[in-house]
């Protein structure tokens, strides 16, 4: 390789319900697995009057550890973006 030759460093990271990394996400897709589950205990207020469709969704583990400041997101904007806060 020449000293002035361009290089590219490429990486990928992601987290999806039941898939903490790209390999697990691909496995879910290729196996046709649904990542939809009931609301985890303690995630939302337990309201038995909610229709079953609302008591299910795609949930990411440890979502409370999201560091909004790292991404330049203000505390107010983070609350607005969080579907579980409303």
PDB file of N, CA, C and O in Angstrom:
ATOM      1  N   UNK A   1       0.850  -1.179   0.000  1.00  0.00           N
ATOM      2  CA  UNK A   1       0.000   0.000   0.000  1.00  0.00           C
ATOM      3  C   UNK A   1       0.889   1.234   0.000  1.00  0.00           C
ATOM      4  O   UNK A   1       1.860   1.316   0.752  1.00  0.00           O
ATOM      5  N   UNK A   2       0.549   2.178  -0.842  1.00  0.00           N
ATOM      6  CA  UNK A   2       1.268   3.435  -0.923  1.00  0.00           C
ATOM      7  C   UNK A   2       0.926   4.306   0.290  1.00  0.00           C
ATOM      8  O   UNK A   2      -0.199   4.225   0.784  1.00  0.00           O
ATOM      9  N   UNK A   3       1.849   5.135   0.790  1.00  0.00           N
ATOM     10  CA  UNK A   3       1.581   5.972   1.972  1.00  0.00           C
ATOM     11  C   UNK A   3       0.394   6.922   1.817  1.00  0.00           C
ATOM     12  O   UNK A   3      -0.271   7.235   2.804  1.00  0.00           O
ATOM     13  N   UNK A   4       0.117   7.382   0.607  1.00  0.00           N
ATOM     14  CA  UNK A   4      -0.985   8.325   0.398  1.00  0.00           C
ATOM     15  C   UNK A   4      -2.269   7.649  -0.072  1.00  0.00           C
ATOM     16  O   UNK A   4      -3.246   8.326  -0.395  1.00  0.00           O
ATOM     17  N   UNK A   5      -2.270   6.332  -0.111  1.00  0.00           N
ATOM     18  CA  UNK A   5      -3.448   5.619  -0.577  1.00  0.00           C
ATOM     19  C   UNK A   5      -4.559   5.700   0.478  1.00  0.00           C
ATOM     20  O   UNK A   5      -4.311   5.523   1.671  1.00  0.00           O
ATOM     21  N   UNK A   6      -5.776   5.968   0.023  1.00  0.00           N
ATOM     22  CA  UNK A   6      -6.911   6.108   0.933  1.00  0.00           C
ATOM     23  C   UNK A   6      -7.305   4.753   1.512  1.00  0.00           C
ATOM     24  O   UNK A   6      -7.232   3.724   0.840  1.00  0.00           O
ATOM     25  N   UNK A   7      -7.715   4.779   2.747  1.00  0.00           N
ATOM     26  CA  UNK A   7      -8.236   3.571   3.384  1.00  0.00           C
ATOM     27  C   UNK A   7      -9.594   3.901   3.995  1.00  0.00           C
ATOM     28  O   UNK A   7      -9.929   5.067   4.204  1.00  0.00           O
ATOM     29  N   UNK A   8     -10.351   2.877   4.272  1.00  0.00           N
ATOM     30  CA  UNK A   8     -11.645   3.065   4.932  1.00  0.00           C
ATOM     31  C   UNK A   8     -11.733   2.088   6.092  1.00  0.00           C
ATOM     32  O   UNK A   8     -11.409   0.908   5.964  1.00  0.00           O
ATOM     33  N   UNK A   9     -12.175   2.607   7.217  1.00  0.00           N
ATOM     34  CA  UNK A   9     -12.435   1.760   8.378  1.00  0.00           C
ATOM     35  C   UNK A   9     -13.947   1.739   8.543  1.00  0.00           C
ATOM     36  O   UNK A   9     -14.565   2.779   8.765  1.00  0.00           O
ATOM     37  N   UNK A  10     -14.538   0.564   8.434  1.00  0.00           N
ATOM     38  CA  UNK A  10     -15.992   0.445   8.460  1.00  0.00           C
ATOM     39  C   UNK A  10     -16.383  -0.449   9.632  1.00  0.00           C
ATOM     40  O   UNK A  10     -15.799  -1.512   9.841  1.00  0.00           O
ATOM     41  N   UNK A  11     -17.373  -0.003  10.384  1.00  0.00           N
ATOM     42  CA  UNK A  11     -17.875  -0.794  11.490  1.00  0.00           C
ATOM     43  C   UNK A  11     -19.373  -0.649  11.572  1.00  0.00           C
ATOM     44  O   UNK A  11     -19.954   0.273  11.000  1.00  0.00           O
ATOM     45  N   UNK A  12     -19.987  -1.554  12.278  1.00  0.00           N
ATOM     46  CA  UNK A  12     -21.430  -1.482  12.415  1.00  0.00           C
ATOM     47  C   UNK A  12     -21.807  -1.962  13.804  1.00  0.00           C
ATOM     48  O   UNK A  12     -21.278  -2.951  14.312  1.00  0.00           O
ATOM     49  N   UNK A  13     -22.710  -1.253  14.384  1.00  0.00           N
ATOM     50  CA  UNK A  13     -23.223  -1.646  15.683  1.00  0.00           C
ATOM     51  C   UNK A  13     -24.712  -1.357  15.702  1.00  0.00           C
ATOM     52  O   UNK A  13     -25.174  -0.391  15.095  1.00  0.00           O
ATOM     53  N   UNK A  14     -25.455  -2.193  16.395  1.00  0.00           N
ATOM     54  CA  UNK A  14     -26.890  -1.972  16.495  1.00  0.00           C
ATOM     55  C   UNK A  14     -27.439  -2.796  17.641  1.00  0.00           C
ATOM     56  O   UNK A  14     -26.813  -3.754  18.095  1.00  0.00           O
ATOM     57  N   UNK A  15     -28.601  -2.415  18.096  1.00  0.00           N
ATOM     58  CA  UNK A  15     -29.336  -3.185  19.091  1.00  0.00           C
ATOM     59  C   UNK A  15     -30.793  -3.179  18.682  1.00  0.00           C
ATOM     60  O   UNK A  15     -31.390  -2.126  18.460  1.00  0.00           O
ATOM     61  N   UNK A  16     -31.344  -4.348  18.587  1.00  0.00           N
ATOM     62  CA  UNK A  16     -32.750  -4.506  18.267  1.00  0.00           C
ATOM     63  C   UNK A  16     -33.372  -5.430  19.311  1.00  0.00           C
ATOM     64  O   UNK A  16     -32.645  -6.115  20.030  1.00  0.00           O
ATOM     65  N   UNK A  17     -34.684  -5.461  19.406  1.00  0.00           N
ATOM     66  CA  UNK A  17     -35.318  -6.398  20.336  1.00  0.00           C
ATOM     67  C   UNK A  17     -34.812  -7.826  20.088  1.00  0.00           C
ATOM     68  O   UNK A  17     -34.850  -8.319  18.960  1.00  0.00           O
ATOM     69  N   UNK A  18     -34.347  -8.471  21.137  1.00  0.00           N
ATOM     70  CA  UNK A  18     -33.814  -9.835  21.114  1.00  0.00           C
ATOM     71  C   UNK A  18     -32.601  -9.995  20.207  1.00  0.00           C
ATOM     72  O   UNK A  18     -32.259 -11.113  19.821  1.00  0.00           O
ATOM     73  N   UNK A  19     -31.949  -8.888  19.866  1.00  0.00           N
ATOM     74  CA  UNK A  19     -30.747  -8.937  19.026  1.00  0.00           C
ATOM     75  C   UNK A  19     -29.788  -7.826  19.461  1.00  0.00           C
ATOM     76  O   UNK A  19     -29.921  -6.683  19.023  1.00  0.00           O
ATOM     77  N   UNK A  20     -28.832  -8.157  20.314  1.00  0.00           N
ATOM     78  CA  UNK A  20     -27.918  -7.134  20.817  1.00  0.00           C
ATOM     79  C   UNK A  20     -26.799  -6.739  19.850  1.00  0.00           C
ATOM     80  O   UNK A  20     -26.029  -5.824  20.141  1.00  0.00           O
ATOM     81  N   UNK A  21     -26.702  -7.418  18.707  1.00  0.00           N
ATOM     82  CA  UNK A  21     -25.643  -7.102  17.750  1.00  0.00           C
ATOM     83  C   UNK A  21     -26.100  -7.485  16.334  1.00  0.00           C
ATOM     84  O   UNK A  21     -27.120  -8.154  16.172  1.00  0.00           O
ATOM     85  N   UNK A  22     -25.339  -7.057  15.305  1.00  0.00           N
ATOM     86  CA  UNK A  22     -25.763  -7.339  13.925  1.00  0.00           C
ATOM     87  C   UNK A  22     -25.917  -8.836  13.619  1.00  0.00           C
ATOM     88  O   UNK A  22     -26.816  -9.221  12.872  1.00  0.00           O
ATOM     89  N   UNK A  23     -25.053  -9.677  14.188  1.00  0.00           N
ATOM     90  CA  UNK A  23     -25.142 -11.114  13.918  1.00  0.00           C
ATOM     91  C   UNK A  23     -26.455 -11.690  14.462  1.00  0.00           C
ATOM     92  O   UNK A  23     -27.111 -12.486  13.790  1.00  0.00           O
ATOM     93  N   UNK A  24     -26.831 -11.290  15.665  1.00  0.00           N
ATOM     94  CA  UNK A  24     -28.085 -11.770  16.253  1.00  0.00           C
ATOM     95  C   UNK A  24     -29.286 -11.244  15.465  1.00  0.00           C
ATOM     96  O   UNK A  24     -30.276 -11.954  15.290  1.00  0.00           O
ATOM     97  N   UNK A  25     -29.195 -10.002  14.991  1.00  0.00           N
ATOM     98  CA  UNK A  25     -30.289  -9.439  14.192  1.00  0.00           C
ATOM     99  C   UNK A  25     -30.446 -10.233  12.892  1.00  0.00           C
ATOM    100  O   UNK A  25     -31.562 -10.561  12.490  1.00  0.00           O
ATOM    101  N   UNK A  26     -29.336 -10.537  12.246  1.00  0.00           N
ATOM    102  CA  UNK A  26     -29.397 -11.309  11.011  1.00  0.00           C
ATOM    103  C   UNK A  26     -29.989 -12.683  11.271  1.00  0.00           C
ATOM    104  O   UNK A  26     -30.766 -13.185  10.459  1.00  0.00           O
ATOM    105  N   UNK A  27     -29.629 -13.301  12.399  1.00  0.00           N
ATOM    106  CA  UNK A  27     -30.171 -14.616  12.750  1.00  0.00           C
ATOM    107  C   UNK A  27     -31.697 -14.542  12.891  1.00  0.00           C
ATOM    108  O   UNK A  27     -32.410 -15.413  12.393  1.00  0.00           O
ATOM    109  N   UNK A  28     -32.195 -13.497  13.573  1.00  0.00           N
ATOM    110  CA  UNK A  28     -33.648 -13.328  13.701  1.00  0.00           C
ATOM    111  C   UNK A  28     -34.306 -13.221  12.327  1.00  0.00           C
ATOM    112  O   UNK A  28     -35.316 -13.870  12.054  1.00  0.00           O
ATOM    113  N   UNK A  29     -33.712 -12.385  11.464  1.00  0.00           N
ATOM    114  CA  UNK A  29     -34.287 -12.191  10.129  1.00  0.00           C
ATOM    115  C   UNK A  29     -34.250 -13.472   9.311  1.00  0.00           C
ATOM    116  O   UNK A  29     -35.252 -13.852   8.706  1.00  0.00           O
ATOM    117  N   UNK A  30     -33.113 -14.132   9.287  1.00  0.00           N
ATOM    118  CA  UNK A  30     -32.972 -15.315   8.437  1.00  0.00           C
ATOM    119  C   UNK A  30     -33.810 -16.498   8.928  1.00  0.00           C
ATOM    120  O   UNK A  30     -34.209 -17.349   8.133  1.00  0.00           O
ATOM    121  N   UNK A  31     -34.077 -16.553  10.240  1.00  0.00           N
ATOM    122  CA  UNK A  31     -34.892 -17.636  10.791  1.00  0.00           C
ATOM    123  C   UNK A  31     -36.373 -17.260  10.891  1.00  0.00           C
ATOM    124  O   UNK A  31     -37.196 -18.083  11.292  1.00  0.00           O
ATOM    125  N   UNK A  32     -36.711 -16.024  10.530  1.00  0.00           N
ATOM    126  CA  UNK A  32     -38.098 -15.581  10.564  1.00  0.00           C
ATOM    127  C   UNK A  32     -38.676 -15.494  11.964  1.00  0.00           C
ATOM    128  O   UNK A  32     -39.872 -15.710  12.163  1.00  0.00           O
ATOM    129  N   UNK A  33     -37.828 -15.177  12.938  1.00  0.00           N
ATOM    130  CA  UNK A  33     -38.255 -15.106  14.336  1.00  0.00           C
ATOM    131  C   UNK A  33     -38.839 -13.729  14.639  1.00  0.00           C
ATOM    132  O   UNK A  33     -38.259 -12.709  14.266  1.00  0.00           O
ATOM    133  N   UNK A  34     -39.975 -13.702  15.308  1.00  0.00           N
ATOM    134  CA  UNK A  34     -40.576 -12.438  15.735  1.00  0.00           C
ATOM    135  C   UNK A  34     -39.952 -12.020  17.063  1.00  0.00           C
ATOM    136  O   UNK A  34     -39.830 -12.837  17.976  1.00  0.00           O
ATOM    137  N   UNK A  35     -39.563 -10.774  17.172  1.00  0.00           N
ATOM    138  CA  UNK A  35     -38.973 -10.253  18.405  1.00  0.00           C
ATOM    139  C   UNK A  35     -40.009  -9.518  19.250  1.00  0.00           C
ATOM    140  O   UNK A  35     -39.659  -8.830  20.209  1.00  0.00           O
ATOM    141  N   UNK A  36     -41.265  -9.663  18.898  1.00  0.00           N
ATOM    142  CA  UNK A  36     -42.343  -9.020  19.653  1.00  0.00           C
ATOM    143  C   UNK A  36     -42.685  -9.887  20.861  1.00  0.00           C
ATOM    144  O   UNK A  36     -42.849 -11.102  20.751  1.00  0.00           O
ATOM    145  N   UNK A  37     -42.787  -9.232  22.016  1.00  0.00           N
ATOM    146  CA  UNK A  37     -43.085  -9.951  23.251  1.00  0.00           C
ATOM    147  C   UNK A  37     -43.974  -9.080  24.137  1.00  0.00           C
ATOM    148  O   UNK A  37     -44.246  -7.922  23.819  1.00  0.00           O
ATOM    149  N   UNK A  38     -44.419  -9.656  25.250  1.00  0.00           N
ATOM    150  CA  UNK A  38     -45.187  -8.873  26.213  1.00  0.00           C
ATOM    151  C   UNK A  38     -44.269  -7.853  26.872  1.00  0.00           C
ATOM    152  O   UNK A  38     -43.053  -8.040  26.932  1.00  0.00           O
ATOM    153  N   UNK A  39     -44.862  -6.781  27.362  1.00  0.00           N
ATOM    154  CA  UNK A  39     -44.088  -5.735  28.042  1.00  0.00           C
ATOM    155  C   UNK A  39     -43.354  -6.373  29.218  1.00  0.00           C
ATOM    156  O   UNK A  39     -43.975  -7.048  30.039  1.00  0.00           O
ATOM    157  N   UNK A  40     -42.023  -6.166  29.312  1.00  0.00           N
ATOM    158  CA  UNK A  40     -41.271  -6.715  30.434  1.00  0.00           C
ATOM    159  C   UNK A  40     -41.759  -6.126  31.761  1.00  0.00           C
ATOM    160  O   UNK A  40     -42.145  -4.959  31.829  1.00  0.00           O
ATOM    161  N   UNK A  41     -41.737  -6.939  32.799  1.00  0.00           N
ATOM    162  CA  UNK A  41     -42.150  -6.483  34.130  1.00  0.00           C
ATOM    163  C   UNK A  41     -41.357  -5.245  34.524  1.00  0.00           C
ATOM    164  O   UNK A  41     -40.135  -5.201  34.377  1.00  0.00           O
ATOM    165  N   UNK A  42     -42.056  -4.259  35.015  1.00  0.00           N
ATOM    166  CA  UNK A  42     -41.409  -3.032  35.460  1.00  0.00           C
ATOM    167  C   UNK A  42     -41.125  -2.011  34.376  1.00  0.00           C
ATOM    168  O   UNK A  42     -40.716  -0.893  34.689  1.00  0.00           O
ATOM    169  N   UNK A  43     -41.326  -2.354  33.114  1.00  0.00           N
ATOM    170  CA  UNK A  43     -41.028  -1.421  32.023  1.00  0.00           C
ATOM    171  C   UNK A  43     -42.079  -0.327  31.956  1.00  0.00           C
ATOM    172  O   UNK A  43     -41.740   0.851  31.846  1.00  0.00           O
ATOM    173  N   UNK A  44     -43.353  -0.702  32.021  1.00  0.00           N
ATOM    174  CA  UNK A  44     -44.451   0.250  32.000  1.00  0.00           C
ATOM    175  C   UNK A  44     -45.376  -0.060  33.157  1.00  0.00           C
ATOM    176  O   UNK A  44     -45.259  -1.099  33.806  1.00  0.00           O
ATOM    177  N   UNK A  45     -46.291   0.851  33.404  1.00  0.00           N
ATOM    178  CA  UNK A  45     -47.311   0.605  34.418  1.00  0.00           C
ATOM    179  C   UNK A  45     -48.134  -0.603  33.996  1.00  0.00           C
ATOM    180  O   UNK A  45     -48.579  -0.688  32.851  1.00  0.00           O
ATOM    181  N   UNK A  46     -48.335  -1.527  34.912  1.00  0.00           N
ATOM    182  CA  UNK A  46     -49.121  -2.724  34.610  1.00  0.00           C
ATOM    183  C   UNK A  46     -50.598  -2.365  34.659  1.00  0.00           C
ATOM    184  O   UNK A  46     -51.163  -2.175  35.736  1.00  0.00           O
ATOM    185  N   UNK A  47     -51.208  -2.276  33.511  1.00  0.00           N
ATOM    186  CA  UNK A  47     -52.617  -1.897  33.417  1.00  0.00           C
ATOM    187  C   UNK A  47     -53.363  -2.997  32.674  1.00  0.00           C
ATOM    188  O   UNK A  47     -53.312  -3.074  31.447  1.00  0.00           O
ATOM    189  N   UNK A  48     -54.052  -3.840  33.421  1.00  0.00           N
ATOM    190  CA  UNK A  48     -54.759  -4.975  32.828  1.00  0.00           C
ATOM    191  C   UNK A  48     -55.871  -4.551  31.881  1.00  0.00           C
ATOM    192  O   UNK A  48     -56.345  -5.359  31.082  1.00  0.00           O
ATOM    193  N   UNK A  49     -56.293  -3.290  31.959  1.00  0.00           N
ATOM    194  CA  UNK A  49     -57.369  -2.834  31.074  1.00  0.00           C
ATOM    195  C   UNK A  49     -56.856  -2.498  29.672  1.00  0.00           C
ATOM    196  O   UNK A  49     -57.657  -2.260  28.768  1.00  0.00           O
ATOM    197  N   UNK A  50     -55.541  -2.476  29.478  1.00  0.00           N
ATOM    198  CA  UNK A  50     -54.996  -2.179  28.152  1.00  0.00           C
ATOM    199  C   UNK A  50     -55.272  -3.340  27.208  1.00  0.00           C
ATOM    200  O   UNK A  50     -55.139  -4.498  27.603  1.00  0.00           O
ATOM    201  N   UNK A  51     -55.654  -3.051  25.972  1.00  0.00           N
ATOM    202  CA  UNK A  51     -55.872  -4.134  25.000  1.00  0.00           C
ATOM    203  C   UNK A  51     -54.584  -4.942  24.816  1.00  0.00           C
ATOM    204  O   UNK A  51     -53.490  -4.390  24.935  1.00  0.00           O
ATOM    205  N   UNK A  52     -54.701  -6.245  24.528  1.00  0.00           N
ATOM    206  CA  UNK A  52     -53.516  -7.094  24.373  1.00  0.00           C
ATOM    207  C   UNK A  52     -52.504  -6.569  23.359  1.00  0.00           C
ATOM    208  O   UNK A  52     -51.298  -6.703  23.566  1.00  0.00           O
ATOM    209  N   UNK A  53     -52.980  -5.972  22.263  1.00  0.00           N
ATOM    210  CA  UNK A  53     -52.048  -5.467  21.248  1.00  0.00           C
ATOM    211  C   UNK A  53     -51.149  -4.378  21.809  1.00  0.00           C
ATOM    212  O   UNK A  53     -50.015  -4.226  21.355  1.00  0.00           O
ATOM    213  N   UNK A  54     -51.624  -3.628  22.772  1.00  0.00           N
ATOM    214  CA  UNK A  54     -50.823  -2.555  23.365  1.00  0.00           C
ATOM    215  C   UNK A  54     -49.855  -3.117  24.404  1.00  0.00           C
ATOM    216  O   UNK A  54     -48.852  -2.475  24.718  1.00  0.00           O
ATOM    217  N   UNK A  55     -50.135  -4.289  24.936  1.00  0.00           N
ATOM    218  CA  UNK A  55     -49.270  -4.895  25.944  1.00  0.00           C
ATOM    219  C   UNK A  55     -48.131  -5.684  25.314  1.00  0.00           C
ATOM    220  O   UNK A  55     -47.428  -6.415  26.011  1.00  0.00           O
ATOM    221  N   UNK A  56     -47.941  -5.548  24.022  1.00  0.00           N
ATOM    222  CA  UNK A  56     -46.871  -6.240  23.310  1.00  0.00           C
ATOM    223  C   UNK A  56     -46.053  -5.220  22.518  1.00  0.00           C
ATOM    224  O   UNK A  56     -46.563  -4.172  22.122  1.00  0.00           O
ATOM    225  N   UNK A  57     -44.805  -5.537  22.297  1.00  0.00           N
ATOM    226  CA  UNK A  57     -43.958  -4.665  21.507  1.00  0.00           C
ATOM    227  C   UNK A  57     -42.568  -5.254  21.372  1.00  0.00           C
ATOM    228  O   UNK A  57     -42.305  -6.368  21.826  1.00  0.00           O
ATOM    229  N   UNK A  58     -41.688  -4.503  20.749  1.00  0.00           N
ATOM    230  CA  UNK A  58     -40.285  -4.893  20.631  1.00  0.00           C
ATOM    231  C   UNK A  58     -39.490  -4.120  21.663  1.00  0.00           C
ATOM    232  O   UNK A  58     -39.447  -2.891  21.610  1.00  0.00           O
ATOM    233  N   UNK A  59     -38.866  -4.803  22.591  1.00  0.00           N
ATOM    234  CA  UNK A  59     -38.202  -4.146  23.717  1.00  0.00           C
ATOM    235  C   UNK A  59     -36.711  -4.463  23.740  1.00  0.00           C
ATOM    236  O   UNK A  59     -36.297  -5.607  23.551  1.00  0.00           O
ATOM    237  N   UNK A  60     -35.922  -3.430  23.976  1.00  0.00           N
ATOM    238  CA  UNK A  60     -34.467  -3.559  24.072  1.00  0.00           C
ATOM    239  C   UNK A  60     -34.082  -3.634  25.541  1.00  0.00           C
ATOM    240  O   UNK A  60     -34.555  -2.840  26.354  1.00  0.00           O
ATOM    241  N   UNK A  61     -33.228  -4.586  25.877  1.00  0.00           N
ATOM    242  CA  UNK A  61     -32.754  -4.710  27.253  1.00  0.00           C
ATOM    243  C   UNK A  61     -31.897  -3.507  27.644  1.00  0.00           C
ATOM    244  O   UNK A  61     -31.217  -2.923  26.800  1.00  0.00           O
ATOM    245  N   UNK A  62     -31.932  -3.147  28.900  1.00  0.00           N
ATOM    246  CA  UNK A  62     -31.099  -2.086  29.489  1.00  0.00           C
ATOM    247  C   UNK A  62     -31.279  -0.728  28.816  1.00  0.00           C
ATOM    248  O   UNK A  62     -30.334   0.057  28.737  1.00  0.00           O
ATOM    249  N   UNK A  63     -32.486  -0.450  28.333  1.00  0.00           N
ATOM    250  CA  UNK A  63     -32.736   0.829  27.661  1.00  0.00           C
ATOM    251  C   UNK A  63     -32.516   2.002  28.609  1.00  0.00           C
ATOM    252  O   UNK A  63     -32.237   3.114  28.160  1.00  0.00           O
ATOM    253  N   UNK A  64     -32.638   1.771  29.904  1.00  0.00           N
ATOM    254  CA  UNK A  64     -32.421   2.832  30.893  1.00  0.00           C
ATOM    255  C   UNK A  64     -30.956   3.256  30.972  1.00  0.00           C
ATOM    256  O   UNK A  64     -30.643   4.266  31.602  1.00  0.00           O
ATOM    257  N   UNK A  65     -30.067   2.511  30.350  1.00  0.00           N
ATOM    258  CA  UNK A  65     -28.643   2.863  30.350  1.00  0.00           C
ATOM    259  C   UNK A  65     -28.247   3.730  29.153  1.00  0.00           C
ATOM    260  O   UNK A  65     -27.070   4.053  28.990  1.00  0.00           O
ATOM    261  N   UNK A  66     -29.216   4.110  28.314  1.00  0.00           N
ATOM    262  CA  UNK A  66     -28.926   4.956  27.159  1.00  0.00           C
ATOM    263  C   UNK A  66     -28.344   6.283  27.621  1.00  0.00           C
ATOM    264  O   UNK A  66     -28.907   6.938  28.498  1.00  0.00           O
ATOM    265  N   UNK A  67     -27.231   6.678  27.043  1.00  0.00           N
ATOM    266  CA  UNK A  67     -26.541   7.912  27.427  1.00  0.00           C
ATOM    267  C   UNK A  67     -26.865   9.018  26.416  1.00  0.00           C
ATOM    268  O   UNK A  67     -26.134   9.224  25.446  1.00  0.00           O
ATOM    269  N   UNK A  68     -27.968   9.720  26.661  1.00  0.00           N
ATOM    270  CA  UNK A  68     -28.423  10.763  25.727  1.00  0.00           C
ATOM    271  C   UNK A  68     -27.366  11.849  25.544  1.00  0.00           C
ATOM    272  O   UNK A  68     -27.165  12.329  24.428  1.00  0.00           O
ATOM    273  N   UNK A  69     -26.692  12.240  26.618  1.00  0.00           N
ATOM    274  CA  UNK A  69     -25.679  13.308  26.534  1.00  0.00           C
ATOM    275  C   UNK A  69     -24.552  12.928  25.576  1.00  0.00           C
ATOM    276  O   UNK A  69     -24.023  13.792  24.876  1.00  0.00           O
ATOM    277  N   UNK A  70     -24.182  11.665  25.535  1.00  0.00           N
ATOM    278  CA  UNK A  70     -23.129  11.204  24.631  1.00  0.00           C
ATOM    279  C   UNK A  70     -23.467  11.530  23.184  1.00  0.00           C
ATOM    280  O   UNK A  70     -22.578  11.833  22.389  1.00  0.00           O
ATOM    281  N   UNK A  71     -24.756  11.467  22.838  1.00  0.00           N
ATOM    282  CA  UNK A  71     -25.208  11.739  21.477  1.00  0.00           C
ATOM    283  C   UNK A  71     -25.660  13.190  21.285  1.00  0.00           C
ATOM    284  O   UNK A  71     -26.220  13.533  20.244  1.00  0.00           O
ATOM    285  N   UNK A  72     -25.417  14.040  22.288  1.00  0.00           N
ATOM    286  CA  UNK A  72     -25.789  15.446  22.179  1.00  0.00           C
ATOM    287  C   UNK A  72     -27.278  15.682  22.290  1.00  0.00           C
ATOM    288  O   UNK A  72     -27.791  16.670  21.765  1.00  0.00           O
ATOM    289  N   UNK A  73     -27.983  14.787  22.969  1.00  0.00           N
ATOM    290  CA  UNK A  73     -29.431  14.914  23.137  1.00  0.00           C
ATOM    291  C   UNK A  73     -29.700  15.475  24.523  1.00  0.00           C
ATOM    292  O   UNK A  73     -29.240  14.924  25.523  1.00  0.00           O
ATOM    293  N   UNK A  74     -30.444  16.567  24.583  1.00  0.00           N
ATOM    294  CA  UNK A  74     -30.742  17.197  25.868  1.00  0.00           C
ATOM    295  C   UNK A  74     -31.680  16.306  26.686  1.00  0.00           C
ATOM    296  O   UNK A  74     -32.404  15.489  26.117  1.00  0.00           O
ATOM    297  N   UNK A  75     -31.673  16.458  28.024  1.00  0.00           N
ATOM    298  CA  UNK A  75     -32.589  15.661  28.848  1.00  0.00           C
ATOM    299  C   UNK A  75     -34.051  15.820  28.432  1.00  0.00           C
ATOM    300  O   UNK A  75     -34.798  14.842  28.395  1.00  0.00           O
ATOM    301  N   UNK A  76     -34.456  17.048  28.120  1.00  0.00           N
ATOM    302  CA  UNK A  76     -35.841  17.282  27.712  1.00  0.00           C
ATOM    303  C   UNK A  76     -36.165  16.578  26.399  1.00  0.00           C
ATOM    304  O   UNK A  76     -37.230  15.978  26.251  1.00  0.00           O
ATOM    305  N   UNK A  77     -35.235  16.657  25.448  1.00  0.00           N
ATOM    306  CA  UNK A  77     -35.450  16.002  24.158  1.00  0.00           C
ATOM    307  C   UNK A  77     -35.471  14.472  24.327  1.00  0.00           C
ATOM    308  O   UNK A  77     -36.238  13.789  23.648  1.00  0.00           O
ATOM    309  N   UNK A  78     -34.645  13.939  25.214  1.00  0.00           N
ATOM    310  CA  UNK A  78     -34.615  12.493  25.451  1.00  0.00           C
ATOM    311  C   UNK A  78     -35.962  12.016  25.991  1.00  0.00           C
ATOM    312  O   UNK A  78     -36.459  10.969  25.577  1.00  0.00           O
ATOM    313  N   UNK A  79     -36.555  12.778  26.912  1.00  0.00           N
ATOM    314  CA  UNK A  79     -37.865  12.401  27.448  1.00  0.00           C
ATOM    315  C   UNK A  79     -38.922  12.438  26.356  1.00  0.00           C
ATOM    316  O   UNK A  79     -39.785  11.562  26.296  1.00  0.00           O
ATOM    317  N   UNK A  80     -38.862  13.436  25.501  1.00  0.00           N
ATOM    318  CA  UNK A  80     -39.814  13.565  24.394  1.00  0.00           C
ATOM    319  C   UNK A  80     -39.692  12.408  23.410  1.00  0.00           C
ATOM    320  O   UNK A  80     -40.692  11.946  22.861  1.00  0.00           O
ATOM    321  N   UNK A  81     -38.468  11.944  23.189  1.00  0.00           N
ATOM    322  CA  UNK A  81     -38.216  10.857  22.230  1.00  0.00           C
ATOM    323  C   UNK A  81     -38.596   9.487  22.786  1.00  0.00           C
ATOM    324  O   UNK A  81     -38.844   8.559  22.015  1.00  0.00           O
ATOM    325  N   UNK A  82     -38.644   9.347  24.091  1.00  0.00           N
ATOM    326  CA  UNK A  82     -38.853   8.037  24.734  1.00  0.00           C
ATOM    327  C   UNK A  82     -40.339   7.679  24.747  1.00  0.00           C
ATOM    328  O   UNK A  82     -41.125   8.331  25.434  1.00  0.00           O
ATOM    329  N   UNK A  83     -40.734   6.631  23.981  1.00  0.00           N
ATOM    330  CA  UNK A  83     -42.160   6.283  23.943  1.00  0.00           C
ATOM    331  C   UNK A  83     -42.692   5.766  25.280  1.00  0.00           C
ATOM    332  O   UNK A  83     -43.902   5.781  25.506  1.00  0.00           O
ATOM    333  N   UNK A  84     -41.811   5.312  26.162  1.00  0.00           N
ATOM    334  CA  UNK A  84     -42.283   4.789  27.455  1.00  0.00           C
ATOM    335  C   UNK A  84     -42.504   5.890  28.481  1.00  0.00           C
ATOM    336  O   UNK A  84     -43.013   5.624  29.569  1.00  0.00           O
ATOM    337  N   UNK A  85     -42.128   7.134  28.150  1.00  0.00           N
ATOM    338  CA  UNK A  85     -42.274   8.218  29.121  1.00  0.00           C
ATOM    339  C   UNK A  85     -43.614   8.933  29.005  1.00  0.00           C
ATOM    340  O   UNK A  85     -43.928   9.794  29.827  1.00  0.00           O
ATOM    341  N   UNK A  86     -44.400   8.588  28.004  1.00  0.00           N
ATOM    342  CA  UNK A  86     -45.633   9.312  27.784  1.00  0.00           C
ATOM    343  C   UNK A  86     -46.842   8.615  28.146  1.00  0.00           C
ATOM    344  O   UNK A  86     -47.937   9.157  27.993  1.00  0.00           O
TER     345      UNK A  86
END
